[in-house]
Amino acid sequence: MKTVKEIRDTFSPDEIKILIEIVKGKQDFDVMGDEIKDFYSDEYEFIDEEDDKQFLLEKLEFDLEMGGII
């Protein structure tokens, strides 16, 4: 789990808005897919692109919700 501080230290306010849109399905994952993968690379070993995408979306949504960002 990533903290709000880690999210805000890594992503700009505009990028956080895009992340929220990705989680809500208003933007495609590929818009910031590489950045999201880099952000979680210390917590997850990437194996299958489609499974990885779903896992990262769920993880991102959880971290944004727990941090009170969405």
RAVEN-V959477 format. One record per backbone hydrogen bond with DSSP energy under -0.5 kcal/mol. CO is the residue of the C=O (numbers start at 1). NH is the residue of the N-H. E is the energy in kcal/mol with one decimal. If there is no record, write none. Layout:
co={CO/CO}
nh={NH/NH}
e={E/E}
This chain:
co={3/4/5/6/7/12/13/14/15/16/17/18/19/20/21/21/22/28/29/29/32/33/34/35/36/37/38/40/40/44/48/49/50/51/52/53/54/55/56/57/58/59/60/61/62/63/64/64/65}
nh={7/8/9/10/11/16/17/18/19/20/21/22/23/24/26/27/25/31/32/33/36/37/38/39/40/41/41/43/44/46/52/53/54/55/56/57/58/59/60/61/62/63/64/65/66/67/69/70/68}
e={-2.2/-3.0/-2.4/-1.4/-2.8/-2.5/-1.8/-1.7/-2.6/-2.3/-2.0/-2.4/-2.4/-2.2/-2.6/-1.3/-1.1/-1.8/-1.3/-0.5/-2.4/-2.5/-2.4/-2.1/-1.8/-0.5/-0.8/-1.9/-1.0/-0.6/-3.3/-2.3/-2.0/-2.6/-2.9/-2.4/-2.2/-2.6/-2.9/-2.5/-2.4/-2.6/-2.6/-2.4/-2.9/-1.8/-2.3/-1.3/-1.3}
